[in-house]
């Protein structure tokens, strides 16, 4: 199995009551032939194939990969899904997002 840079497991409770375990995986960034850095992101079972997120350096690629996962989870919540942590408590999406928006 390939190494992980990050793994996040969240349970989405859909509006119809169906529970879906989501596993977000982010692979460590690597430098591509064109000099860009790539980090592979997958949110199973919603995505069958990983997405390549490209950045100017490894930190940027990893940051963009994490941001993508949070955006996908935000989209699910916006569509009416309730997000839960593995222990059944509410997933703290707002706490994860708080670092992405500037304070005014």
C-alpha positions in Angstrom: 0.0 0.0 0.0 1.2 3.5 -0.9 2.0 5.8 2.1 -0.5 8.4 3.2 0.1 12.0 4.0 -3.3 12.3 5.6 -6.4 10.2 6.2 -9.8 11.5 7.4 -12.8 9.4 8.0 -16.2 11.1 8.3 -19.7 9.6 8.3 -22.2 11.4 6.1 -25.9 11.0 7.1 -27.8 11.8 4.0 -31.2 13.5 4.0 -32.9 10.1 3.5 -31.2 8.8 6.6 -28.7 6.6 4.7 -25.2 6.5 6.4 -22.1 6.6 4.2 -18.6 6.2 5.6 -16.3 8.6 3.7 -12.6 8.0 3.6 -10.5 11.0 2.4 -7.0 10.0 1.5 -4.1 12.3 0.5 -0.9 10.9 -0.8 2.4 12.6 -0.2 3.3 15.2 -2.8 5.8 14.3 -5.5 7.5 16.5 -8.1 6.2 15.9 -11.6 8.3 16.0 -14.8 7.2 19.6 -15.5 8.4 20.8 -12.1 5.0 21.1 -10.5 4.2 19.2 -7.3 1.3 16.8 -7.3 -0.7 15.3 -4.4 -3.3 12.7 -5.1 -6.7 13.0 -3.3 -9.6 10.6 -3.1 -12.8 10.7 -1.2 -14.2 7.2 -1.3 -16.8 6.0 -2.1 -17.8 9.3 -3.9 -14.8 9.2 -6.2 -13.7 6.1 -7.9 -10.4 7.5 -9.1 -8.0 9.9 -7.3 -7.7 13.5 -8.3 -4.3 15.1 -8.9 -3.9 18.4 -7.2 -1.0 20.5 -8.5 0.9 23.1 -6.6 4.1 25.2 -7.0 5.8 23.2 -4.2 5.1 20.3 -2.0 3.6 22.4 0.8 1.2 24.1 -1.7 0.1 20.8 -3.3 -0.6 19.4 0.2 -2.5 22.5 1.3 -4.6 22.5 -1.9 -5.3 18.8 -1.4 -6.6 19.3 2.2 -8.6 22.3 1.0 -10.3 20.2 -1.7 -11.4 17.6 0.9 -12.9 20.3 3.1 -14.7 21.8 0.1 -16.2 18.5 -0.9 -17.3 17.9 2.7 -18.8 21.4 2.8 -20.7 20.7 -0.4 -22.2 17.6 1.1 -23.2 19.5 4.2 -24.7 22.2 2.0 -26.8 19.6 0.2 -28.3 18.5 3.5 -26.0 15.8 4.8 -25.1 15.7 8.5 -21.4 15.0 9.0 -20.4 12.9 12.0 -17.0 11.8 13.4 -16.3 8.1 13.8 -17.6 8.2 17.4 -21.0 9.5 16.3 -20.4 13.1 17.4 -20.9 16.0 15.1 -17.9 16.4 12.8 -16.3 19.8 13.5 -16.2 21.1 9.9 -16.3 24.7 11.0 -13.2 24.2 13.1 -11.4 22.7 10.1 -12.6 25.6 7.9 -11.7 28.4 10.3 -8.1 28.6 9.1 -9.2 29.1 5.5 -11.1 32.4 5.9 -9.5 35.7 7.0 -10.8 37.2 10.2 -12.4 40.6 9.8 
